[in-house]
Amino acid sequence: MPMYHQLGKIPNKRHVVYRNSEGQMYNEELVGTQGFSSLSTLAYHIYPPTRVIGTGTPFDMRPRIAIENNMRMLSFSGFDIPAEDDYLQSRKVLFVNSDLHIGLAAPTQSPEYFFKNADADELIFIHKGSGTLSTMYGEVEFEQHDYLVIPRGTIYKIDFDTDDNRFLFIESFSPIYTPRRYRNEFGQLLEHSPFCERDFKKPANLITHDEEGEFEILIKKRGQVFPYTYANHPFDVVGWDGYLYPYAFNIHNFEPITGRIHMPPPIHQNFEGNNFVVCSFVPRLYDYHPQAIPAPYHHSNIDSDEILYYVEGEFMSRNNIKQGQLTLHPAGLPHGPHPGAIERSIGKKETHELAVMIDPFKPVSITETAVELEVEDYYLSWISKQLTH
């Protein structure tokens, strides 16, 4: 993103003696990624963040691959993912490559444990639900249609307001940032960016937990989850400052870029990681050239797969698409509007669709879970029914 942020009490200098009113020294921790060369934060703990008193038996969460090399247009009924009580068990990975995992979840209960993804940054799009993301950095209140960005290594706990929750998630094995082209050399978002710093919900309400006991933290590494028990509450931070912390961004704060003729998909970009981008399709005015065709032109994804997650509204370029449905258009195959969509779009002034698009630049493999959700014969949806017989 990056923006400097500070909460709580911190010393005037880094790496110096810092004591409480009773003379006890606080424990400084540097949290950073990509060695010491990227974003980082300095946090000050009451207790050392190393007080492990027990470990448990790890369990495997690696997805099972059903289709390693895919060259078919596919679609999946995302709302058919069953609701489950447990937060981690509810997370079902659908697509994988060496850069990211993409999945869906429908947890019904807030977890009692804490979770740390030591493999990946997490980008969670809240389709349904609201609640609080609690971390040592403070709290981030989230609501429907928020993106939650949780840097790798962040210990967190999610408290949901209800039992009706659905979200799309990405696990990125590289840091997730806002697009470089929208930031100046100092990191400030430029005037032509479709969002600005005011749109981000940063951590607030820092609560310092001075508690000892037994605290379960499930740590994910290389596809396995390792249960750890710590001797103190992980949110014992009295203050911190830096550039690395979780935050939220609501998709409705994305300001669409429009033009006289149809604009290419990069105008919708919201986030990026190594070898992938994430785009937000939001309600917007259509193109205003007198002969404009608002429907997207046919195009070939030579260098990237295209995964679209449909949130709500009328999806102008697609026929018979429902909320929570996903489409996968693999690299190397042309795709475009469904039959009738071009004609339907001509003369229309605006669209009310809401969708999230993920473009991985390496092909994705498809998991067994995804195959169970497949919409039959989606690849035939570009021809009229009479031609299929």
C-alpha positions in Angstrom: 0.0 0.0 0.0 2.5 1.4 1.7 1.6 4.1 4.3 3.3 4.8 7.6 1.1 4.1 10.6 1.6 4.1 14.4 -0.5 3.0 17.3 0.2 2.9 21.0 3.4 4.1 22.7 6.9 3.7 21.2 10.4 5.0 22.1 11.9 8.0 20.3 14.6 5.9 18.6 14.7 2.4 17.2 16.6 -0.4 19.0 17.1 1.5 22.3 16.2 0.7 25.9 12.4 1.0 26.4 11.0 0.3 29.8 7.6 0.5 31.5 6.9 2.6 34.6 8.1 -0.2 36.8 11.4 -0.5 35.0 10.6 -3.6 33.1 12.1 -3.6 29.5 9.7 -4.1 26.6 10.7 -6.7 23.9 11.2 -5.2 20.5 10.3 -7.3 17.4 11.0 -6.4 13.8 8.4 -7.9 11.5 9.4 -7.7 7.9 9.3 -9.5 4.5 11.8 -10.2 1.8 14.7 -10.2 4.2 15.4 -6.6 5.5 14.7 -5.0 2.1 10.9 -4.5 2.0 8.1 -3.3 4.2 8.5 -3.8 7.9 7.1 -2.8 11.3 8.7 -2.5 14.8 6.5 -3.8 17.6 7.0 -3.6 21.4 5.8 -6.6 23.4 5.4 -7.0 27.2 6.7 -10.6 26.8 9.2 -12.0 24.4 7.3 -13.3 21.3 9.2 -16.6 21.6 7.7 -18.3 24.7 6.6 -21.6 23.2 5.4 -24.1 25.9 4.0 -26.9 23.6 3.6 -28.1 20.1 1.1 -30.5 18.6 0.8 -32.9 15.7 0.7 -31.1 12.4 -2.2 -31.7 9.9 -2.2 -31.4 6.2 -4.1 -28.8 4.3 -2.5 -29.2 0.9 -5.1 -29.3 -1.9 -5.5 -32.4 -4.0 -5.1 -31.7 -7.7 -7.6 -33.2 -10.2 -6.6 -31.4 -13.4 -3.0 -30.4 -13.7 -3.1 -28.9 -17.2 -6.4 -27.4 -18.2 -7.4 -26.1 -21.6 -11.1 -25.8 -21.3 -13.4 -22.9 -20.5 -14.8 -23.9 -17.1 -17.3 -22.5 -14.6 -18.0 -23.4 -10.9 -21.0 -22.8 -8.5 -19.2 -21.1 -5.6 -22.2 -21.0 -3.4 -22.3 -24.8 -3.4 -19.3 -24.7 -1.0 -20.9 -26.1 2.2 -20.9 -24.1 5.3 -18.6 -25.4 8.1 -18.1 -24.4 11.7 -14.3 -24.3 11.8 -12.6 -21.4 10.2 -9.6 -23.2 8.7 -11.5 -26.3 7.6 -14.1 -24.2 5.8 -11.4 -22.8 3.5 -11.5 -24.8 0.2 -8.8 -24.2 -2.4 -10.0 -24.4 -6.0 -7.0 -23.2 -8.1 -3.3 -23.4 -7.5 0.0 -22.5 -9.1 3.5 -21.7 -7.8 2.5 -18.1 -7.1 -0.9 -18.3 -5.4 -3.8 -20.4 -4.2 -7.4 -19.3 -4.8 -10.4 -20.6 -2.8 -13.7 -20.1 -1.1 -14.9 -20.4 2.4 -18.2 -20.3 4.4 -17.3 -20.4 8.1 -20.2 -20.3 10.6 -18.3 -19.8 13.8 -15.5 -17.5 15.0 -12.4 -19.6 15.9 -11.2 -19.9 19.4 -7.6 -20.3 18.3 -5.3 -17.8 16.7 -3.9 -18.3 13.1 -0.7 -17.4 11.4 -0.1 -18.0 7.7 3.7 -18.2 7.5 3.6 -19.1 3.8 1.5 -16.4 2.2 -0.1 -13.0 2.3 -3.9 -13.4 2.4 -6.4 -11.3 0.4 -9.9 -12.1 1.6 -12.9 -10.7 -0.2 -16.0 -10.7 2.1 -19.0 -11.6 -0.1 -21.3 -12.0 2.9 -20.7 -11.2 6.6 -19.1 -8.7 8.8 -16.9 -8.7 12.0 -13.6 -7.8 13.5 -10.1 -8.8 12.4 -8.0 -8.8 15.6 -4.2 -8.7 15.5 -1.3 -7.4 17.6 -1.5 -4.3 15.4 -5.0 -3.5 16.6 -8.5 -4.2 15.2 -9.8 -3.9 11.7 -13.6 -3.7 11.4 -14.8 -5.3 8.2 -18.1 -5.5 6.4 -19.7 -7.0 3.3 -17.6 -6.4 0.1 -14.5 -5.5 2.0 -11.1 -6.8 0.9 -8.9 -7.8 3.9 -5.2 -7.7 3.3 -3.3 -9.7 5.9 0.5 -9.8 5.5 2.3 -13.2 5.9 3.4 -13.9 9.5 0.5 -11.9 11.0 -1.1 -13.7 14.0 -4.8 -13.0 13.7 -8.2 -14.0 15.0 -11.5 -13.3 13.1 -14.7 -12.7 15.1 -17.8 -12.9 12.8 -21.0 -11.0 13.7 -23.3 -13.8 12.4 -23.1 -17.4 11.2 -23.8 -16.5 7.6 -20.4 -15.8 6.1 -18.9 -16.3 2.6 -15.7 -15.1 1.2 -13.2 -15.5 -1.6 -9.6 -15.8 -0.6 -6.1 -15.7 -2.2 -3.0 -16.9 -0.6 -0.1 -15.1 -2.3 3.5 -16.4 -2.0 4.7 -12.9 -2.7 3.6 -9.6 -1.0 0.3 -8.0 -2.1 0.6 -4.4 -3.1 -1.4 -1.7 -4.8 -0.4 -1.2 -8.5 2.9 0.5 -8.9 1.6 2.7 -11.8 -0.7 4.4 -9.3 2.0 5.4 -6.9 4.8 8.0 -7.1 8.4 7.4 -6.1 7.5 8.2 -2.4 4.6 5.6 -2.3 1.8 8.2 -2.4 -1.2 7.4 -4.5 -1.4 9.6 -7.6 -4.3 11.8 -8.6 -5.4 9.4 -11.4 -5.5 6.4 -9.1 -9.0 4.9 -8.8 -8.6 5.0 -5.0 -6.7 7.1 -2.4 -5.3 6.7 1.1 -8.6 7.8 2.7 -10.3 4.7 1.4 -8.2 2.2 3.4 -9.2 1.1 6.8 -6.1 0.8 8.9 -5.8 -0.9 12.3 -7.3 1.0 15.3 -8.2 0.3 18.9 -4.9 -1.2 20.0 -5.8 -3.4 23.0 -2.7 -4.7 25.0 -3.4 -8.1 26.5 -1.1 -8.6 29.5 -2.1 -12.3 30.0 -0.2 -15.4 30.7 -1.5 -19.0 30.3 -1.9 -21.3 27.4 -2.7 -19.7 24.0 -3.2 -21.9 20.9 -1.7 -20.6 17.6 -2.1 -22.6 14.4 0.8 -21.9 12.1 0.6 -22.8 8.4 3.8 -23.6 6.6 4.3 -25.4 3.3 0.7 -26.6 3.2 0.7 -28.0 6.7 -0.7 -26.5 9.9 1.4 -26.8 13.1 -0.3 -26.3 16.4 1.7 -24.3 18.9 1.0 -23.3 22.5 2.4 -20.0 23.8 2.8 -18.9 27.4 1.2 -15.5 26.8 -1.4 -13.8 24.7 0.0 -12.9 21.3 -1.5 -9.5 21.3 0.6 -8.1 24.1 1.9 -5.2 22.1 2.0 -1.7 23.8 2.9 0.1 20.6 4.2 -0.2 17.0 5.0 1.8 13.9 5.9 1.0 10.4 4.5 0.1 7.0 3.6 -3.6 7.4 0.2 -4.3 8.9 -3.3 -5.6 7.9 -5.9 -3.3 6.4 -9.3 -3.3 4.7 -10.6 -1.8 1.5 -14.2 -1.8 0.4 -14.8 -2.6 -3.3 -17.3 0.2 -3.5 -14.5 2.7 -2.9 -12.9 1.7 -6.2 -13.6 4.6 -8.6 -14.1 3.2 -12.1 -12.1 4.6 -15.0 -14.3 5.1 -18.1 -13.8 6.4 -21.7 -15.4 7.1 -25.0 -14.8 3.5 -26.2 -14.4 0.3 -24.3 -11.4 0.3 -22.0 -9.1 -2.7 -21.4 -9.2 -4.8 -18.2 -6.1 -3.2 -16.6 -8.2 -0.1 -15.7 -10.0 -2.3 -13.1 -6.8 -3.3 -11.3 -6.9 -3.0 -7.6 -4.0 -5.2 -6.3 -1.0 -7.1 -7.6 1.5 -9.7 -6.5 4.2 -11.7 -8.3 2.8 -13.0 -11.5 -0.9 -12.0 -10.9 -3.2 -9.1 -10.6 -6.6 -8.6 -8.9 -9.2 -6.4 -10.5 -12.5 -4.9 -9.2 -15.5 -4.6 -11.5 -17.9 -2.1 -10.0 -21.0 -0.2 -11.1 -19.9 2.4 -13.7 -21.1 4.4 -16.7 -20.6 2.8 -20.1 -18.6 4.2 -23.0 -20.0 7.4 -24.4 -18.8 7.3 -28.1 -22.1 7.5 -30.2 -21.2 4.1 -31.8 -19.6 2.5 -28.8 -20.1 -1.2 -28.0 -20.1 -1.4 -24.2 -19.7 -5.2 -24.2 -16.0 -6.3 -24.0 -14.4 -7.3 -27.3 -13.3 -10.8 -27.9 -9.8 -11.3 -26.6 -7.2 -14.0 -26.2 -5.4 -14.4 -22.9 -2.1 -15.5 -24.3 -0.1 -14.8 -21.1 -2.6 -15.3 -18.3 -5.6 -17.3 -17.1 -8.6 -15.3 -16.2 -10.7 -16.1 -13.2 -13.9 -14.1 -12.5 -15.8 -14.3 -9.3 -19.3 -12.9 -9.7 -20.6 -11.0 -6.7 -23.9 -9.4 -7.6 -25.8 -7.4 -10.2 -26.4 -8.1 -13.9 -23.4 -9.5 -15.7 -23.7 -7.9 -19.0 -21.3 -10.0 -21.0 -22.4 -13.4 -19.6 -25.6 -15.4 -19.8 -27.1 -17.4 -16.9 -24.5 -16.3 -14.3 -25.4 -16.5 -10.6 -24.0 -14.9 -7.5 -20.9 -16.7 -6.2 -20.2 -18.3 -9.6 -16.7 -18.5 -10.9 -15.5 -18.7 -14.5 -12.0 -19.8 -15.7 -10.8 -18.9 -19.1 -7.4 -20.4 -19.7 -4.4 -18.8 -21.4 -4.3 -19.4 -25.1 -8.0 -19.5 -25.8 -10.0 -16.5 -27.1 -13.1 -15.6 -25.2 -15.6 -12.8 -25.1 -19.3 -12.0 -24.7 -21.9 -14.7 -24.7 -24.3 -14.8 -27.7 -26.6 -11.8 -27.6 -24.5 -9.8 -25.1 -23.0 -7.5 -27.7 -26.4 -6.5 -29.1 -27.9 -6.2 -25.6 -25.2 -3.8 -24.6 -25.6 -1.3 -27.4 -27.2 1.9 -26.3 -27.0 1.0 -22.6 -25.8 3.8 -20.3 -24.5 2.0 -17.2 -23.8 -1.3 -15.5 -24.5 -2.4 -12.0 -22.3 -5.5 -11.9 -20.0 -6.3 -9.1 -17.2 -8.9 -9.6 -13.6 -9.7 -8.7 -11.2 -10.8 -11.4 -7.9 -12.6 -10.8 -5.4 -13.0 -13.6 -2.6 -15.4 -12.8 0.3 -15.2 -15.3 1.1 -18.9 -14.9 -1.6 -21.5 -15.6 -3.6 -22.8 -12.6 -4.2 -26.4 -11.8 -7.7 -27.4 -10.6 -8.4 -29.1 -7.4 -10.8 -32.0 -6.6 -13.0 -29.6 -4.7 -13.3 -27.4 -7.7 -14.3 -30.3 -9.9 -17.2 -31.1 -7.6 -18.5 -27.5 -8.2 -18.2 -27.5 -12.0 -21.1 -26.2 -14.1 -21.6 -28.8 -16.8 -20.7 -27.9 -20.4 -19.8 -24.2 -19.8 -17.4 -24.4 -22.7 -20.4 -24.8 -25.0 -22.1 -21.6 -23.9 -20.7 -19.5 -26.7 -22.8 -21.3 -29.4 -26.5 -21.5 -29.8 -28.2 -24.7 -28.5 -29.2 -25.9 -32.0 -25.6 -26.1 -33.0 -24.8 -28.6 -30.2 -27.0 -31.3 -31.6 
